[in-house]
Amino acid sequence: MIPQITQRKIGNVKIIDIKGALSGSWALRGKEKLSQALASKTDEKVVFNLKETNSLDTLGAKSIFESIPQDREAGILFGNAGIADVINRFSESKRFQMFHNEAEIVSAFGQDFVSDENTNEQRTFLRMETAVPMEFYYEEEGRRVQFQAIITNLSEGGLFAEYIDLETAEESLLHLDPYELKTLHLKLLFPNKKPIHAEGKVVYRKLDAEQVGIGIQFSEIGQLEKNQIRHFLKLHSFEKTTLNQL
């Protein structure tokens, strides 16, 4: 089966999604598509999302590694153990980082998830583009449905989170309808701090060629947690302003 290779962006990070089998003769076909996707000269970081890759051989791994120009920094998010084993055979390449989850990606490429574009839109709360891992879930009929995403826009009133794992994104977009008003239990994983817990509801969903994510409005959040978010926003907003002035 021909591998499905698509691309999207979160800030200055290009996500290459590979679905299906990247092996045998299809690996060579896949290499052509990957090389085309990465042909433009840019300083973007690259993350290969292999969560939905069900077959990968050494030819497939070489197709991924050899498609990237020497000056590009890249990482690989892999799913099953078999694919991880194939990837690890090439781990001597210092240009590639191996990731198990979104939190590891944010730790490595965090600032690159933040767009340099500014907005003049007036908002009730200070809002800042950022990169913070988040885990969240809802409960239905006695079961817990869990998700992971990256917060790329945050305020005291809510957030916008984007997905790297498209399987998670598809599940989320299928079940998290803004009109259903499901309560989401959120855990915001700020660096070097205790997680912030809150509850929220989906207010919109976004699915286009560039972004896959959801907007969440906080419905229940303690004053301490609000203060922590406010402090984080002010601190990092100051740091970003200072850097822009240098």
Number of C-alpha atoms within 10 A of each C-alpha: 9 14 20 15 17 14 17 16 19 20 22 19 22 21 24 21 22 22 19 17 20 30 22 14 12 16 23 17 16 23 23 12 18 23 16 12 16 18 12 10 9 10 12 19 18 21 25 21 23 24 23 18 19 17 17 21 18 17 18 24 20 15 23 20 19 13 18 20 14 9 10 15 18 22 19 23 22 21 18 14 9 14 19 18 13 16 21 13 11 14 13 8 10 9 14 17 16 18 20 14 18 20 20 15 22 19 13 13 19 20 16 19 24 19 15 10 7 8 6 5 5 8 8 8 12 14 19 18 23 22 27 23 25 21 19 19 17 17 13 9 5 6 8 11 14 15 18 23 25 26 26 23 19 24 21 19 17 20 20 23 24 25 22 27 23 18 13 16 19 15 13 20 18 9 12 21 16 16 10 11 12 16 17 23 18 23 18 20 18 16 12 6 9 10 15 18 16 18 20 22 24 22 18 16 19 15 13 8 10 13 17 21 23 26 20 22 19 20 13 14 16 12 9 10 15 16 12 15 19 17 12 16 20 14 11 14 17 12 11 11 10 10 9 8 6 5
